[in-house]
């Protein structure tokens, strides 16, 4: 093995264990998985083919074979060949490695393969003459014992230089038509050349310990997996041949293309088409990937389209974010038709953990076919940096222990059928997880008891809950949108129903009018025919008999016609008069409508004015209520002031109070006036007026002496009766106590009455002024 490693390997050496990525201490002495070899891998997804029946002469089935080898001439020109009509070419597979699809019967205009084929590209494939050959092979149905066996009906040979490393190309290969007037056979194929390491010569020049680091430090790998999409409508028939085109870029994606102009496959008919459609450089900013057709199934939520297809993207530098745009296509008779696209690119952040699968953000697809829906596409990510790649690769070696092993954990998808058949024919010993399809195989054959890094149950449940919440919100928004659409269409249907009923009534009325007019027309036609018959008979009798008996008949006929003419003239005059009256009535009706419109406008204006007046009246009612409340408050305040004044007077009856002094002087003056009137009335004049003692002199003395006395404390409470006692004491006389008390009482009553009159007059003036001011305010608010 060591001597073989020192020289460039041949076409078969790539299958030996020395040229796979399995570490030597774990490498068994058996054939490894093809995609684990150190050289480049070529993946080819055979989607479908059209019009292959034009290549077969009899009822047959077809399959497609992919192989890499020296299939081109020295000029390395592409070649497209179809078996001429009437010829047979036996197909043999006794040469280089190959991969083949299943045999599919041609019962319709198209043949649906949907299988992924994988072959190795040896390091010596850069020499001239190396290329890719895609063979279309016919297997006869009714001639199984034929000595010819399988027949080669067409093939396409393409140079390897047309497929750059880490780039994908989706081609529609057109084969030549074997005869005139026949449809052109077409095969839809997607090629992807995956780089496994740097050139073998550079790797051989290094020491064994440094080969892995040198080969892995030149690139960083991202695995983006399209999982599934759920169809919310259970009654909608989903298309079976649905594939997704993914556009990924480390910078912002260009403007979205028109959906009607998107085509995932390039038409190839010659070598010129192959080389013309080459990308300008292998390091383009936008990467294109096309998935196989999805597998339709049914779940609790509705129909599901499942891909579970991983795609690899290798970058020379670690990107911070990636922008992803997904478009869905369905197969038609004219190629592929776009059925949905995400509204805007989705931003993907690089996972923090290396080599661990993580869920990617949901991608919302706006569908146009078969119905207008918004669907959620689920996907996942895995990321490896160049520095961590060797250790991850050594830890991800999976052994199978031959067929029948219990290590298989996953059910393969339909597009993996060809790979699964190859694994069953050739038991593998080791699979190295390098991402992409190899990662899917490693997950399928991973041992049950192999240690796996699992997230905590709480984190898993949290992720599932967030996913369900996102789906619930999207479905709720979709339901709201559909509810609005249904309400709008329901209203439209109701309006259409009302219009249909009105139209039916109008048609019924018109039909009745037409029937009446038809009856009148028939009557007029009968009358005209009768009259023409009578005239013809009259003229015929006049020609046959020249007797005088014909003239009375003519005169009678003339009289009838004259009578009929008079009746028609009268009817015409009557109808003309009615027409004139109708026109006059129409003119009057127009005037009445005009006046009605004016009155309606005036009514609207008056209604607005009345409404405004009602608003002002409501405001006046509120103002009046406020005034009544204020009057009540004022009355309560007056009572409170009077009570406070009474309490003040009661608490300080003999103090230096001006009001009390004024009241005392008024009492004294009134008393003197009464005494004077009494003396003058009785005529009694005292000889010694000095003996008469003024009734208030004692009070004055007491008051004077009281003023000079110190004030009592506030703790001593005085009652209302003390005021009356002081007034009685101040008005007492020495000569006639009873008569003096009665006089003083009358004087008090008059003084209080005069004081109340003055207070009432002042209060009335103040109330009148307030009412006038309120009336001015009300009138001003009304006329503003």
Buried (B, 14 or more C-beta within 10 A) or exposed (E): EEEEBEEEBEBEBBBBBBBBBBBEEEBEEBBBBBBBBBBBBBBBBBBBBBBBBBBBBEEBBBBBBBBBBBBBEEEBBBBBBBBEEEEEBEBEEEEBBBBBBBBBEBEEEBBBBBBBBBBBBBBBBEEEBBBBBBBBBBBBBEEEEEEEBBBBBBBBBBBBEBBBEBBBBBBBBBBBBBEEEEEEBBBBBBBBBBBBBBEBEEBBEBEEEEBBEBBBBEBBBBBBBBBBBBBBBEEEEBBBBBBBBBBBBBEEBEEBBEBEEBBBBBEBBEBEBBEEEBEEEEEEEBBBBBBBBBBBEEEEEBBBBBBBBBBBBBBEEEBEEBBBBBBBBBBEEEBBBBBBBBEEBBEBBBBEEBBBBBBBBBBBBEBBBEEEBBBBBBBBBBBBBBEBBBEBBBEBBBBBEEEEEEBBEEEBBEBBBBBBBBBEEEBBBBBBBBBBBBBBBBBBBBBEEEEEEEEEEEEEEEEEEEBEEBBEEBBEEBEEEBEEEEEEEEEEEEEEEEEEEEEEEEEEEEEEEEEEEEEEEEEEEEEEEEBEEBEEEBEEBBEEEEEEEBEEBBEEBEEEEEEEEEEEEEEEEEEEEEEEEEEEEEEEEEEEEEEEEEEEEEEEEEEEEEEEEEEBEEEBEEBEEEEEEEEEEBEEEEEEEEEEEEEEBBBBBBBEBEEBEEBBEBBBEBBBEBBEEEEEEEEEEEEEEEEEEBBBEBBBEBBEEBEEEEEEEEEEEBEEEBBEEBBBEBBBBEEEEEEBBEBBEEBBEEBEEEEEEEEEEEEEEEEEEBEEEBEEEBEEEEEE
